[in-house]
Amino acid sequence: MKTPYDVPSSVIAVAGLHKHYGKTHALRGLDLAVPAGTVCGLLGPNGAGKTTAVRVLATLAAPDAGEVRIAGYDVVRQADEVRRRIGYTGQHAALDEGITGRENLRLLGRLHHLGGREAARRADELLERFALAQAADRLVRTYSGGMRRRLDLVASLITRPSVLFLDEPTTGLDPRSRNEIWSTVRELAADGTTVLLTTQYLDEADHLAGQITLVDQGVVIANGSPAQLKELIGARIEVQLADAGRLEVAARVLAELAGGEPETDADERRVTVCTTTAAVGLPQLVRALDSAGVEALDVALRTPTLDEVFLTLTGSAA
């Protein structure tokens, strides 16, 4: 049987990953495959193992069992090669607030063994590219929360990593700052960087990730695009009628089209059904109701949100 570890196009390839912290079994056989140049959202309830998984992938924690490769290199036996190819932005900004943004980036460049001239050139390039040049010579302690977070993300790019790990990069940021981070992530993926993102905000994953891996209790319980995950729990069709006396007829029409068991509300003159039949469209539904002599005041086809998918699959709110 082929595992994610065997997929040749996967820049991040994980098979059977286990990790214990004392009696806590944080990861229980995690499998993960992320193709090059994509954004993968790693989602799950608190304590599901997301941050533990990222720490293992970033060589910050050793696995107890399983195999993990980043860009073809084993995270245990070839950790130095892995570190040369990755960037990591944790949950808290890792910046020196007593020096300027430019000095932070130059310092990191030197720590990564770039020469002084190359470190300065790379710092200037990143500051300009990600709209931080005007604040580059201010002390970081004077930066807003969003600017600090953006600088922290930019700092992880100093060595041009092919794989970037982002652990809850926008937690606590205002909507404008979140949008700035989103734009940065999209730009990086467009340039070919592979991004693994953990986040508490499911709308963030919906906007950014082409692939979502849902983790619960240390294992993957669902994987696919946002649209594919939403299809797992199906759409919701709602019809409000002009005449409550036609509810049973409308319910039969919806049952035939959607294949589900409709619910009726006589007080609201509404009939509702959940469906996983993607082919059911509003024009088709309206025509069927009209043929059955049902006058509809309102017809709606509502796709589920990722929050609803999360709640259905994990049993807990996002």
N, C-alpha and C positions, 0 to 999 in steps of 0.2 A: 504493500500500500504506500502510495506517494505521500510524503509529509511536506509541510511548508519548507522544511530544511532542504528538501531535494529540489525545490523549484529554482532553476538556474538563473531566472531573471530577477530573483528577489535580492535586493541590496541588504535588507534586514531579513534574516532567516532564522527562525527559532523552532525547535522541536523538543517537546517533553521537558520543559523547563520547570524545575522545582527549587524552592528556596524556603528554608526554615529560619525563624528567629525564636530560638528556644522551643517552646511547645507550640508556637504559632506556625502553621503551615501556610505561608503567604502565597506561594505559587504551587499549583498542584498538577503540573503537566501542561503548561501553557504552550500553545503552538501559534506562530505568527509568521506571515510572509508579506513583505512590503516591496512592491516594484520600484525601480529607479524613477526619480523625478516626480513622485506622487506625495500627497499629504494623507497620512493615515491617522485617524482619530482613535485613541485608545480610551474607551469610556468604561465606567463602572461605578457602583456605589462606593462610599468611603470604606476603606479596608479591603477592597476587592483585589488589590495587588498591583495597581497601575504604576505607582511610583517605584515599588520594588522591582518591577519588570524593567522600567527605564534605567534604574541604577545598575542592574545587571548588564543591560545592553551597553551602557556607557562605561563599563569596566569599573564602576564604583563599588560594586558588591559582587562577590563570587557566587556562582550558582552551586547548588548542592547536587544537582543532576540535570541531564539534558544537554543539548548542543545549541550553541548560539554563534552565528557568523554575521559579521558586519562587513559589507563589501568583499566578501569571500574570506575574511580572516576570523579565526576563532578568538572569542573574547577572553579566553583563559590562556591558551598557549601562545597567542600572538597579540597580547594586549597592547603592546607598544604600537604595532601596525594599526590596530583599531583606533587608538587615540589620535594617530596622525590624520585620520580620515573623518573624525566626528567633531561636532560642536555640541555643547550642552548648556541649556539655560534652565536653572532650577526654579523652585517656587519663590525664592527670595533673591533679590539683586545682589550679585557678587562684585560690588564696585567699591573703590576707595573714595569716600565722599570728601576727603581732604585735598584732593587734587582735581584737576580739570578733566573734562571728558576726553580731550585730546591726549592728555598725559596717561589716562587710564588705558586707552587703546595702544599707545606706544609701549607702555610698560608690559602689557600682555603680549605684544609682538616680540619683545625682547625675551620674555619668559618662554616663548615658543621657539626660541633660537633664530628669530629673524635678525638680520643685521640692523644696526641703528638707522641707516638710511631707508632700508626696505620697510622697517616697522613704522617709520614716520610717513612714508608714502602710502602704505596700506591704511594707516589710521586716517589720513586725509581723504583717501578715496572713499572709505566707508562713511565718514561723517558727511561728505558731500552727497553721496548716493542716497542716504537715508534721512536727509533733511535735518541734520544735526549740526551743520557747519556753523550756523550763527551762534549756537550755544557752546561751541567746542572749547572755548577758552574760559568758560565759567566753571567755578567749583561745582562738583556734582551735588553737593549738599543744597545748592540753590535750584536744582532741577525739580520740576513737577514729577508726580508719581509716574505719569505716562512717559515722560522723557527719560527717566531713570530706567524704566522697563525696556524702552526702545534701545537705549545705549547698552544695556545688559545683553539684549539679543544681538546687537551689532558686534559686541565684544566676542561672542561665540563664533563669529564669522572671520575672525582675524586671519586664520590659516586656510581659508577657502575650503571648509569641510564639505564632503560629498553627502554626509548624513548629519541631520540636525535633530537633536532631542529637545523638545519644549515641554516642560512640566508645569502646567497651569500658568501660561505666560501672561494672561490678562486678568488674573484674580485681583479684585479690588480696584480696577481701573474704571474711569468714567467712559461713557459710550464713544466719545471722540477718540480717546486714547486707544480703546479697543479696536476701533476701525483703522487706526494707524498701524497697529500691530498686525491686523489682518492683511492690510495692503502689503506689508513687508513680507509676510509669510507667502502670500500669493506670488510675489515677485521672485522670491527665492525658488519656489517650486517651478515657476516658468523658466528659470535659468538652469534647471536640472537637479537642484538639491532635493534629496529625499528627506521628508519631514515626518517625524513621529510626534504626535501632539496628544498630551493628556489635558483634559479640561473639565471644569464643573459646569460649563455653559454649553448646553446641547445645541443652541442656535449657532454657537461658534463652530462646532463640529459640522453642523449642517451647511454652513457657509463655506468652510475651508476644505473639508476632507472629501476626497473622492472615494475613500475606503474607510469604513468604521468597524472596529473590532470591539465588541462588547464583552467585558470580563466581569465575572462574579465568582467570589470565593476561590480566586486563583486559577480559574480555567476560562477559556473562551466559550461563550454560550451563543454568540451570533456574530456573523461577519458578512460584510457586503457593502454596497454603496448605500447612501442614505435612502434612496428610492427603494432599493431592494429590501432594506430593513422595514420600511413603512409598509411594504406589501405583505409582510409577515402577519400583520394584524388587520390589514384591509382598510378599505374606505368606509365611510358612513354616509348613507343616503337618507335624506330627510325630506318629507313631502308634507306640506300643510294644505288642507282641503277647504273648499268653500262650504261643503256639507258634511257634517260628522256622520251622517247616515251612509256615506260611501267609504268609510274607513276599511271595512272588511274587503270590499272590492279592490281598493288600492293596495291593501296588504297582500292579496293574492297576486297582483301584478308585480309587486316588488319581490315577492318570493320566487316567482317564475324567472325574473331577470337576474336577481342577485344570488339566489340559491341559499339565502340565509333565512332565519326565523324573524319576521318583522315584529316590532313592538308598536302598539297603538296607544294614543292618548286622546280620549274622547273630548276632554275639556279643552285641549289645545287644537283639536281636529288635526292631529299630526300622526303620521306613521313613519317609523324609522327602522332601518335594517343595516347591519354591517355586512360587508361583502369583501371577498378577496378576488372577485372577478374584475380584472382591470378593464375588460372590454365594455363594461356598462358605462354608457355616456348619457349626458343629460338629454340630448335630442331624442335618442332612442327611448328613454324613460318617458319623456313628455308625450311622444307619439303613442306609446303603449297605454298610458293613462287616458289619453283622449279617446282612443279606440274603445276603451272600457267604459266610457261615459263618466269619467272622473274629472271634475274641474279642480285644478290645482292652483292655489294662490301663490305658492312658493315651492320651488324644487331646488335642492342643494346637494352637491356631491362633495363631501369634505374628506380630504386625505388626512391621515393621522400626522401628528408632530413627532419629532424624535423623543420628546418628553413622554408621550403616550406609549411609544415603543419601549422606552426604558422602563416605565412603570409596569407594562405588561410582562416583559421578559425577566425582570429582576424582582418584581414584587415590591419595589420601593421607589419613592419619588426621586427625581434627579435633583 
